[in-house]
Amino acid sequence: MREALIVWGGWSGHEPEQCSKIVADMLEAEGFKVYVENTTEAFTDPSIKDLSLIVPIVTMSKIEKEEVQNLSKAVESGVGLAGGHGGMCDAFRESVEYQFICGGQWVAHPGNVIDYRVDIAKPQDPICAGLKSFPYRSEQYYMHVDPSNEVLATTTFSGDILPWVEGVVMPVAWKRRHGRGRVFYSSLGHVAKEFEVPEMRTLFQRGALWAARDESKPSA
């Protein structure tokens, strides 16, 4: 049986505990044995190298050097990493090693919760199969991103709030490699209720399964 670890914590406004329950149920339905922890100390356990998937849901907060080093080694060895919104890419702001694994870091969400559009950049990718551009209401993340990311979805900033970013096309979802490990990220999912949006949930679920190397699911 494949095993996954969810680690939640940090800023409560992103509803990390609620989101961890949703993700745990999702993975269990796919046949995973899921472990849920609410401390980053879980990353120091040597046995995480034997997992199929790790899902961080920890906004801001801090990570100790030993924790991030062991996490990095686990992913490099082939463990998948998948997450969303600030729970993965606004975690551990002081850790550039963690940001290097993830491939991006949140820096702004102009206007806070607004209406915007998500565009599918790679409709031929199995993670995006059948999905089309869709309207979305949430924080529109402006991010600093790694050019090696394989971008799956984007959003375009209108400039209504910050005129100097008008027309900027920003990655929303991507996949990448860190050593032998697969890494998936989606900037969607400010609060737990957003998992009710079919496109958001589909991207997250398929991306997590891809990261976990489930050969019966999207694997490109």
PyMOL commands that set and color helices and strands:
alter all, ss='L'
color gray80, all
select helices_A, chain A and resi 12-14+16-29+40-44+46-50+65-76+85-89+96-102+163-165+192-196+198-211
alter helices_A, ss='H'
color red, helices_A
select strands_A, chain A and resi 3-10+33-37+53-59+80-84+104-108+113-120+134-139+142-145+150-156+169-178+181-186
alter strands_A, ss='S'
color yellow, strands_A
deselect
rebuild
show_as cartoon
